[in-house]
Amino acid sequence: MMAHSEDHIALAAEYALGTLDADERAQVETMMAVDTEFTAMVHAWEYRLGVLNQMVGSIEPRPIVWENIKAAIHSAEQQAAPVSSEAAPPSSPPPELPVEPVAEPVATPVVAVAPPVAVNNSNDNSNVIQLPDRARRWRNIASVATALAAALIGMLAVQVYRPELLPDALRPKPRIQTVEVKTPAPSPVPSAQYVALLQRDGGSPAFILTVDAATKNFTVRKVGADAEPGKSFELWLISDRLPQPRSLGVIGGSDFTARPVLADYDAGTINSALYAVTVEPAGGSPTGGPTSAPVYVGKLIETVPAAR
């Protein structure tokens, strides 16, 4: 595992930001080719700084910008044209000086001079840290971190107040909250109730027939009638709207017998019909019609009116 210095981190950040010159970019790309950890560091910086590109949309430059660039390039090419150098005139030979007579040599004392001492002025710069370069890199990193923090704060603010301005990938997902509202159940509307007293010749009632107008269900309450052994009481509906009496079933041996068979008839037929009880063989009439004369009869009367 290769340890990476602060300069390596700064290089990775500046490479992702795009502020390096050509030589430095070549150096970084060489390191990425041989060092996978350094490559991962560069990719991490590219991911962190990628949000800046997503926050800024592309802007097409105005045509005048390209015209100015072309004019500047043309001017630079004209200034860089080579200038022909003029040949310097040949130098004239120096004038001859008059020859002075040489004097006799005079003996001079010989002074011993110590040999010069070699002074090593070479400096060992192997341990010197290039502070200006490092300071420049860290200033760039600080600027990048500040810009990144500002971009994140701005993105959070936009997500809260104007999420429609963000790209689809950065928009916050809508949160769906299900609220259960319990409403009280409506109170049941009372329906009309009808009662018929089934009796013989105005005597005491033997059965009480109750009909609910909404459901058309009926209930027979046995009051004072007892069936003979081997016989059954059977209830009939007799109406001038029907060709013959219709059986509503055998009345059971318990005190209450409930049936839903009135649902096959309309309300007018139910309310105007005559209800009769006959004595039939055990289990009811075998023919589908009464086998004897009615013993107990009665008609419905409204006891509870329907709610208006």
Summary of the structure (lengths in Angstrom):
residues: 308
radius of gyration: 59.1
end to end distance: 90.1
largest distance: 192.1
contacts: 628
relative contact order: 0.09
helix: 35%
strand: 17%
